[in-house]
Amino acid sequence: KETASTVSLDDVVATIGDATNLSDATATTLPLDTRMSSVRRREATGGNLVADAMHWLLETNIHTENNNYSSLPLLAMINGGFIRGDRLYKPGSIITVREVLNELPFPRTMKVLEIDGLHLKEAMAQQLSHPTPSGAYPHLSSNVRLSYRLGSSSDADSADELISIHSFTVNGQEISDTQKYIIAVTCFVADGNEGCSSWLKSTRIQNSA
């Protein structure tokens, strides 16, 4: 049984088409912002689009499997450092596979995690705590709403921000500390990089794609 961690970029591209073929293209209807000054600092449409694509892939595949995960709330998160196109696409811009590969150049794979709400909130606070601009800055799928407050760390030697999450909802429901959630992230995030160790408190699950 294939796992999400084994899905290669080449396999994904093969399902889309030839990178030089304009028939395998779509046009933006809104400005699409993948500038590093945006995706590493604040919410950006480019990050939202990638997170929504990950959520779609997760939802599509997990609901076709005979398991207990499909009843759990699903979400996705992409860290801003994964997006490298550094462009602002005007409405009506043509996006081909070539643009997708320029935006997401790393041969890394998506991981699917089962995580308690308490640890999910801790992980998100860790992603946000780095002084911006930061490659750890999180972009969430559109079924998620997150609001937070910034403060100063009491540790004089730490440059990190103190994050207080005010509200964090999935599908309109506030995240519960004891509820389990299924989230799609990059392997970089799942491995606890950038000091975001709370992701290591999750369980990696199988999800064919």
Steps between C-alpha positions, in 0.01 A plus 500: 500500500645834394535773759482875453869521585589306184312717250768656279490829316557316172187291561297814564630671187422190293136527600489867397674495164792642305650808665528669158146423386274802534193276481592388853449848637259711698452872551486689827188701581659691790854622565716205605778604736800270545753774581740398776431831672138383530505122553766528772330786681120483477205318346532495121280369219783282366531320833124463529481342154769242575342414837161456333654269239653289778164493681324390181751218448466389861120514500468324163719208599412452864130479421557219251670279755336265747642644822402694808668824397239630256269598787765727656537871416745553212724798430826589325790735562793607282796689643590813306860391444379219273370755244782650292354663188528853647240644262179698500268360231243744366139387450477308174859370520547160336633237742658193341681204652825690445381776734395242758846342491664840535284576800552161669852393397585268787477121443335455837180323581180552693454338838166421660484527878246412767539749783314602816350848500722607789817411310362648178460836673848471651648419159327793334621736772854374441468558124389858568753578771796559269575867428387578146602458229511126572475189286295344781209742453186283461237525227180307569228345286185706457293290742717633784486832685779605736540823696780568745676770699869586505700570814861518610679196635608516865828336396747781432712269285210396277403687184176303469162666538260392774187371326158491663239326285166678536290277272577194289215332310472217248175481301356769727564305821747616763788257537466277806811397694385137514362466145722331241563674167649392169736752342707498183839671531840487332756246618715795613227603744416143607863439594487782756733740321528872580457411868136398446530187713129461583446334161706210633216427745282390208454160337580457131226318318470325165314677226521378142520772236 
